[in-house]
Amino acid sequence: MVISSAKLAIAIHVGCSMENNSRRAFVSRLLAGGGAAIAWNLLPDFTAAYDHAAAQRRSSHPKFAFFTALEAKEMEAICEQIIPSDDGPGAREAGAIYFIDYALSQTEPDLQPIFRGGLKKLTEASAPQKYHELAATQQIALLKQMETTEFFQRARQYTILGFLGNPSRHGNRNEVGWKYIGFENPGMFSPPFGYYDAELLSEKKKDR
Amino acid sequence: MAPFAKYNTTDEVDFVIVGAGSAGGVLAKELSSNGFRVVVLEQGPRIDRGQFEHDEYWAFNLNALTNNLRFQPTTFRDSVNATAHLRPIISYGRLVGGGSVHFTTNYWRFHEIDFIERSKKGAVSGAGLEDWPITYADLEPYYTKAEWELGVSGLAGASPFDPPRSKPYPLPPMPIKSSGVLMERGAKKLGWHAFPAPLAVLSQPYHGRQACMHCGFCEAFGCEWGAKSSALATVIPIAERTGRCEIRPDSYVSQVEVNPQGRATGVVYFDHRKREQRQKAKAVIVSANGAETPRLLLMSQSKQFPNGLANSSGLVGKYLMFDTGAMSAGVFEHPLNDYKSVVVSRVIHDFYEIDPKHGFFGGAGMDARFDLYPAGFALGGFAPEMPQWGADFKKNLREFPRMMYMLSHNFALPVESNSISLDPDVKDAWGLPAIRVTYKDHPDTLKSVQFMQDREMELLDAAGAQKSWRLPFEERDSSAHLLGSCRMGNDPQKSVISPEHRTHDVPNLFLCDGSSLVTSGRNQPTETIQALAFRAADKITEAAKRSEI
């Protein structure tokens, strides 16, 4: 239920806000000090999110309903190239593959042949290795060759949905995707909503 | 309170209404309040507002609130000589409340010019532009009625281009968003006039409903607070409380039946178990939307009506007008957080009538908006030349809170070959012929869209955007506005329905929805569809009282 989970999210958010703010300040100080090369997993915000997502993944989805073990490895490698885990959690940490597995097994089984066929071709194109064993540059090059195929377009679409969709569909674990882009879904807001309307409001107050 | 009505299919009710959407909901409320016995057949389910979710996958991929192409395929071709192929091309609300449940809530009156554009500006080559048989003055009382009965927020007189009105809006405008502030800033520099958006959303409690909580899920979603003034939240409960109106969901109408005297006797429909049923009625009103209404008439062909019912003009399904416009995106220095609250807070009507010296016929409104939820933004928010996946793509996703969109809503010239017809080969899951769409924008319409996108880019620049880009519009997208396909007129050879919404050919068959429109206005049609429905209800009631149905 949207509202109850949203209210929970507000409570959690409010409870942690001080800590988060100080973490953010710490992170921005690091980045401001020429920290472009800092790996994202050193940053405390992301580490916590990563650990949480990883723990959820281990506990709640020990098996896939649609993907075989090899397909899952190949699919997850694709997800990682579409939304990499370079400067913050990516498709892997969001558990995008669990959303895709859910969609293909539960809600849209008609899409199964596109994924099964596409993955098979990708594995064949990677021979003698498997796709997920290739170096990142090779993985990217192979995907670029496939950009116009229906498989790639679906893979991109469902990876994105698994990163930024509602977490109730088993992706976007711990809202890592939403946090990365700066979106919240508490179920209600009150004005001011953003910088410019807040600015206008304070100007009006001054005028009075 | 009277118990809710429940009729047998063998009961001959006064009216059967096909479609419980923007128009059907209003007609159901008005006619049942006027003492008539009404059954409303809705092909979609009844979804309580407690079941609405904030889930893009649910709304867009699983089509929780809209027609699902898995069961109702559509085909598309761009000219009558081409072969139609399977393609998503139309989108409509498929539940009790129809499109009014998930619409953006822009609630614009048409202006005086919209009804008389043909006689004021002359013919346009390649288009079937006509005046309406009614004027703005005829419809004005019903615009006012719609605003006050349903609950609309806005500021009367705020736009210098507004047509005259007999009453202000019942509710003050919604709070301005950052995108609205930036639009005002840009408009001021350019000499344009941004004004508070008229929205079918409650800025304050009204008629026992609560005010908007700014959750941010208006467009394409249902309002769990009931603050969106949808038919589901407003007129449908009133209709049911009369004790004379039954809303029957999961009822998919396949045919309007006609007796040897050429009068409608009721409709045939599939119930929720796909069993064929019949509902008898003294008169039939079709409010099934601009695609399903002509389809139903064409499917109701018989020996008596070989070209489809009410189609002696040959115009059923023709002059279809789609949602037309261009979108541009801008990134600003500070966060707008435009995903909060309603979609639109400011609108510009300076280009309602584009100067003909530009060399084409057109007109448009534009709004500053939040148009793309997180996944939709990642999927389609970037220009095609920008990265669409990988590390650079991901970095750009972080601009989400600092973004706003401009969207134009353009007049779509009516073209006779743009149409709804029955696909000769493809069937839906009920075995009924699929909708085939033939559509190609008139060249002037495309030029006006291009013109408006140029204005959008100017505005984003004037508002101080750090970066901006155009989203492509050349390829015909799926349309949620389905207009003009059974146009209204006085001449039975040049129109399908009379100004009173009665079909020219079948005396007790009425049509009222987007299909009735003669022109598209500036492509925000919901208020006009609902004003027409309030007016049609008056006309139909008067006719019934005179025993002229």
Boltz contact constraints between the chains, C-beta under 6 A:
constraints:
  - contact:
      token1: [A, 2]
      token2: [B, 53]
      max_distance: 6.0
  - contact:
      token1: [A, 2]
      token2: [B, 54]
      max_distance: 6.0
  - contact:
      token1: [A, 82]
      token2: [B, 389]
      max_distance: 6.0
  - contact:
      token1: [A, 83]
      token2: [B, 394]
      max_distance: 6.0
  - contact:
      token1: [A, 84]
      token2: [B, 391]
      max_distance: 6.0
  - contact:
      token1: [A, 86]
      token2: [B, 391]
      max_distance: 6.0
  - contact:
      token1: [A, 156]
      token2: [B, 389]
      max_distance: 6.0
  - contact:
      token1: [A, 160]
      token2: [B, 375]
      max_distance: 6.0
  - contact:
      token1: [A, 160]
      token2: [B, 378]
      max_distance: 6.0
  - contact:
      token1: [A, 160]
      token2: [B, 379]
      max_distance: 6.0
  - contact:
      token1: [A, 161]
      token2: [B, 57]
      max_distance: 6.0
  - contact:
      token1: [A, 161]
      token2: [B, 375]
      max_distance: 6.0
  - contact:
      token1: [A, 164]
      token2: [B, 374]
      max_distance: 6.0
  - contact:
      token1: [A, 164]
      token2: [B, 375]
      max_distance: 6.0
  - contact:
      token1: [A, 164]
      token2: [B, 378]
      max_distance: 6.0
  - contact:
      token1: [A, 165]
      token2: [B, 56]
      max_distance: 6.0
  - contact:
      token1: [A, 165]
      token2: [B, 57]
      max_distance: 6.0
  - contact:
      token1: [A, 165]
      token2: [B, 375]
      max_distance: 6.0
  - contact:
      token1: [A, 166]
      token2: [B, 55]
      max_distance: 6.0
  - contact:
      token1: [A, 169]
      token2: [B, 57]
      max_distance: 6.0
  - contact:
      token1: [A, 181]
      token2: [B, 374]
      max_distance: 6.0
  - contact:
      token1: [A, 181]
      token2: [B, 397]
      max_distance: 6.0
  - contact:
      token1: [A, 181]
      token2: [B, 398]
      max_distance: 6.0
  - contact:
      token1: [A, 181]
      token2: [B, 400]
      max_distance: 6.0
  - contact:
      token1: [A, 182]
      token2: [B, 400]
      max_distance: 6.0
  - contact:
      token1: [A, 182]
      token2: [B, 401]
      max_distance: 6.0
  - contact:
      token1: [A, 183]
      token2: [B, 339]
      max_distance: 6.0
  - contact:
      token1: [A, 183]
      token2: [B, 374]
      max_distance: 6.0
  - contact:
      token1: [A, 185]
      token2: [B, 54]
      max_distance: 6.0
  - contact:
      token1: [A, 187]
      token2: [B, 215]
      max_distance: 6.0
  - contact:
      token1: [A, 188]
      token2: [B, 213]
      max_distance: 6.0
  - contact:
      token1: [A, 188]
      token2: [B, 215]
      max_distance: 6.0
  - contact:
      token1: [A, 189]
      token2: [B, 214]
      max_distance: 6.0
  - contact:
      token1: [A, 189]
      token2: [B, 340]
      max_distance: 6.0
  - contact:
      token1: [A, 191]
      token2: [B, 175]
      max_distance: 6.0
  - contact:
      token1: [A, 193]
      token2: [B, 177]
      max_distance: 6.0
  - contact:
      token1: [A, 193]
      token2: [B, 337]
      max_distance: 6.0
  - contact:
      token1: [A, 193]
      token2: [B, 340]
      max_distance: 6.0
  - contact:
      token1: [A, 193]
      token2: [B, 341]
      max_distance: 6.0
  - contact:
      token1: [A, 194]
      token2: [B, 178]
      max_distance: 6.0
  - contact:
      token1: [A, 194]
      token2: [B, 335]
      max_distance: 6.0
  - contact:
      token1: [A, 194]
      token2: [B, 336]
      max_distance: 6.0
  - contact:
      token1: [A, 194]
      token2: [B, 337]
      max_distance: 6.0
  - contact:
      token1: [A, 195]
      token2: [B, 334]
      max_distance: 6.0
  - contact:
      token1: [A, 195]
      token2: [B, 335]
      max_distance: 6.0
  - contact:
      token1: [A, 196]
      token2: [B, 178]
      max_distance: 6.0
  - contact:
      token1: [A, 196]
      token2: [B, 181]
      max_distance: 6.0
  - contact:
      token1: [A, 196]
      token2: [B, 182]
      max_distance: 6.0
  - contact:
      token1: [A, 197]
      token2: [B, 176]
      max_distance: 6.0
  - contact:
      token1: [A, 197]
      token2: [B, 177]
      max_distance: 6.0
  - contact:
      token1: [A, 197]
      token2: [B, 178]
      max_distance: 6.0
  - contact:
      token1: [A, 197]
      token2: [B, 181]
      max_distance: 6.0
  - contact:
      token1: [A, 200]
      token2: [B, 181]
      max_distance: 6.0
